[in-house]
Amino acid sequence: MPKKVLVTGGAGFIGSHVVDKLIEKGYDVEVIDDLSTGRKENLPNNVKLKIKQVKDMDGSDVKNFDVIIHCAAQVSTFYSVDYPEEDFKRNALSTFHLFELCRKYNDNTLIVYTSSRSVHGDIPEPYIADESFPYNPSTFYNTHKIYGELLCKIYKELYGMKFVILRPSNVYGPRQPYWVGGWYNFIAYWINLALQNKPIPIYGKGTQIRDYTYVEDTARAYILAIENSKAIGEAFLLPTGRGVSLNELADLIIKLSGSNSVKQYLPPRKGDIQRFVGSYKKAKEILGWEPKVTLEEGLKKEIEWVKKDLKINYHTELQFHS
Ligand SMILES: NC(=O)c1ccc[n+]([C@@H]2O[C@H](COP(=O)([O-])OP(=O)(O)OC[C@H]3O[C@@H](n4cnc5c(N)ncnc54)[C@H](O)[C@@H]3O)[C@@H](O)[C@H]2O)c1
């Protein structure tokens, strides 16, 4: 019997790539997603999709799964600064609700909790973050991610439940919602603007450094994590070790998309992390994971996808609802 896997947020950007890889490997996959940013079209036809919010899930939604991969979240750190309560409900409270359901109805399942590299906050020169770096949140979003990580610890210690924590680092690639105007997933948003020769908005001086990972690389880590018992109880950063400034990234997107766009500088945003570069040493040692796709290769793939997708539809601005 193939293992049964539930993916919350599985119709979203990262979640749908995880679903693809699970299906490739013969898992029996089900998805719960409220389609607030995700799309049905991201999923293969043979995957069962329940359209609902995590907060509305009940015991029957978690029963009988061998693995539960939790990707559903409000993903924008800047949205959380303006709407902290909404972020609390979608990230902290929803995660608590899901873990409580697992405790009551399926406490033997393996839970993969999607956290974020942003729990470590700013990593000043010359440091490269690893998992032992302290929590250093700068917004409600990463505070709530830390809350989720601490819940993993408490449910493990009190009830012996099984967790793996993954901390993706600035993920990009096909299916990244380019229509979500500047709230998050700004790479896809910038590509869309570049393809229209519109200015690329940069908050601050553009010297902020990030470590960008291609989505299929990130998704592969989920499969490695659920297939390796040594991963249980561990947290893994999933970066590339290469720091790239926003200015460099914008220039690269402009060049690779053959655009005439210019960079447009706007006032800095509250809670913006100035530098993150991370190490994947632990993920390599335990999971055998390492990133395979370079930023240049990955951006080309994302640009081609946005071009193709723009021809089909989806230009509406995101509407969050609770
Ligand atoms: N994209 C990144 O760079 C990045 C980096 C670090 C961590 N993460 C984390 O990875 C996960 C997936 O993010 P993504 O980039 O794929 O974003 P996404 O918005 O594409 O995916 C989130 C999915 O969850 C769904 N969703 C949101 N809130 C929900 C709720 N309350 N109930 C049910 N479904 C809900 C959305 O419709 C969407 O399909 C998130 O937990 C995010 O915080 C993302």
The ligand as a Gaussian input file, in Angstrom:
#p B3LYP/6-31G(d) Opt

LIG

0 1
 N        8.038000      31.248000      -0.915000
 C        9.055000      31.401000      -0.097000
 O       10.071000      32.032000      -0.428000
 C        9.022000      30.775000       1.281000
 C       10.163000      30.859000       2.084000
 C       10.119000      30.298000       3.362000
 C        8.981000      29.656000       3.797000
 N        7.883000      29.596000       3.000000
 C        6.707000      28.885000       3.503000
 O        6.361000      27.877000       2.564000
 C        4.954000      27.620000       2.636000
 C        4.340000      27.683000       1.245000
 O        4.508000      29.010000       0.744000
 P        4.400000      29.362000      -0.802000
 O        5.507000      30.255000      -1.134000
 O        4.184000      28.138000      -1.583000
 O        3.105000      30.280000      -0.798000
 P        1.668000      30.081000      -1.480000
 O        0.866000      31.257000      -1.065000
 O        1.814000      29.791000      -2.915000
 O        1.152000      28.775000      -0.765000
 C        0.319000      28.760000       0.349000
 C       -0.880000      27.895000       0.010000
 O       -1.682000      27.748000       1.173000
 C       -3.021000      28.129000       0.893000
 N       -3.500000      28.705000       2.150000
 C       -3.097000      29.855000       2.742000
 N       -3.684000      29.996000       3.937000
 C       -4.470000      28.894000       4.102000
 C       -5.327000      28.443000       5.138000
 N       -5.461000      29.150000       6.265000
 N       -5.998000      27.281000       4.979000
 C       -5.849000      26.546000       3.837000
 N       -5.042000      26.924000       2.819000
 C       -4.359000      28.077000       2.959000
 C       -2.957000      29.086000      -0.271000
 O       -4.125000      29.104000      -1.052000
 C       -1.764000      28.518000      -1.056000
 O       -2.192000      27.514000      -1.962000
 C        4.407000      28.628000       3.613000
 O        4.299000      28.024000       4.893000
 C        5.463000      29.722000       3.644000
 O        5.423000      30.456000       4.847000
 C        7.868000      30.145000       1.753000

